Amino acid sequence: MTVEELIAFEKEIAELFAAKKVRGPIHLSGGNEQQLIDIFKNIDRADWIFSTYRSHYHALLHGLPREWIKLRIEAGHSMNLMSRSHNFFTSAIVGGILPIAVGTAAALKRKGSKQKVWCFIGDMAASTGAFHEASEYARGHGLPIKFIVEDNGLSCNTPTSETWEHTKNILRRRISKYLYKRIYPHSGVDKWVAF
């Protein structure tokens, strides 16, 4: 997918939400298209993806069908897109995917699989004890997992740096981080939509 195709998809979802055609909350991506395209060039389609409630771009780039994703979002499943056939899992719980991703990586290692796990989280989640435990366990056991910290400087609408000043120092082995400025608000489309 191209940057333009990703942007067009989120714009379409924003318009559906504003037209009251989405039966649940949405969390739109924006401003990080090229970074994700570059990351997904290194991800095999057989690899496992664990994502957050902001997962539309991840799903598209991992090969989930565009129309299937759109239908799931319209049905109210924006925050919990799942596809076992594509090894794609999400959680609306901040940091909720961390232990599951690590457990999957441990299982893959025990099986001798060549598959890898890619775990995407936000910058505030990267400041939690759950992230520290997951990344240290993965490092200590040599698990086939890569953590990707998507840093937009905000947790919902709270500046991460005002809460945790040390987030600049979270880079470790198997952890990548990129910065971006989000385009859409934390939730919704930046206007009141009465259902």
Secondary structure in CASP SS format (residue, H / E / C, confidence):
PFRMAT SS
TARGET T0000
AUTHOR 0000-0000-0000
METHOD secondary structure of the structure
MODEL  1
M C 1.00
T C 1.00
V H 1.00
E H 1.00
E H 1.00
L H 1.00
I H 1.00
A H 1.00
F H 1.00
E H 1.00
K H 1.00
E H 1.00
I H 1.00
A H 1.00
E H 1.00
L H 1.00
F H 1.00
A H 1.00
A C 1.00
K C 1.00
K C 1.00
V C 1.00
R C 1.00
G C 1.00
P C 1.00
I C 1.00
H C 1.00
L C 1.00
S C 1.00
G C 1.00
G C 1.00
N C 1.00
E H 1.00
Q H 1.00
Q H 1.00
L H 1.00
I H 1.00
D H 1.00
I H 1.00
F H 1.00
K C 1.00
N C 1.00
I C 1.00
D C 1.00
R C 1.00
A C 1.00
D C 1.00
W E 1.00
I E 1.00
F E 1.00
S E 1.00
T C 1.00
Y C 1.00
R C 1.00
S C 1.00
H H 1.00
Y H 1.00
H H 1.00
A H 1.00
L H 1.00
L H 1.00
H C 1.00
G C 1.00
L C 1.00
P C 1.00
R H 1.00
E H 1.00
W H 1.00
I H 1.00
K H 1.00
L H 1.00
R H 1.00
I H 1.00
E H 1.00
A C 1.00
G C 1.00
H C 1.00
S H 1.00
M H 1.00
N H 1.00
L C 1.00
M C 1.00
S E 1.00
R H 1.00
S H 1.00
H H 1.00
N C 1.00
F E 1.00
F E 1.00
T E 1.00
S C 1.00
A C 1.00
I C 1.00
V C 1.00
G C 1.00
G C 1.00
I C 1.00
L H 1.00
P H 1.00
I H 1.00
A H 1.00
V H 1.00
G H 1.00
T H 1.00
A H 1.00
A H 1.00
A H 1.00
L H 1.00
K H 1.00
R H 1.00
K H 1.00
G C 1.00
S C 1.00
K C 1.00
Q C 1.00
K C 1.00
V E 1.00
W E 1.00
C E 1.00
F E 1.00
I E 1.00
G E 1.00
D C 1.00
M C 1.00
A H 1.00
A H 1.00
S H 1.00
T C 1.00
G H 1.00
A H 1.00
F H 1.00
H H 1.00
E H 1.00
A H 1.00
S H 1.00
E H 1.00
Y H 1.00
A H 1.00
R H 1.00
G H 1.00
H C 1.00
G C 1.00
L C 1.00
P C 1.00
I E 1.00
K E 1.00
F E 1.00
I E 1.00
V E 1.00
E E 1.00
D E 1.00
N C 1.00
G C 1.00
L E 1.00
S E 1.00
C C 1.00
N C 1.00
T E 1.00
P E 1.00
T H 1.00
S H 1.00
E H 1.00
T H 1.00
W C 1.00
E H 1.00
H H 1.00
T H 1.00
K H 1.00
N H 1.00
I C 1.00
L C 1.00
R C 1.00
R C 1.00
R C 1.00
I E 1.00
S E 1.00
K E 1.00
Y E 1.00
L E 1.00
Y C 1.00
K C 1.00
R C 1.00
I C 1.00
Y C 1.00
P C 1.00
H C 1.00
S C 1.00
G C 1.00
V C 1.00
D C 1.00
K C 1.00
W C 1.00
V C 1.00
A C 1.00
F C 1.00
END
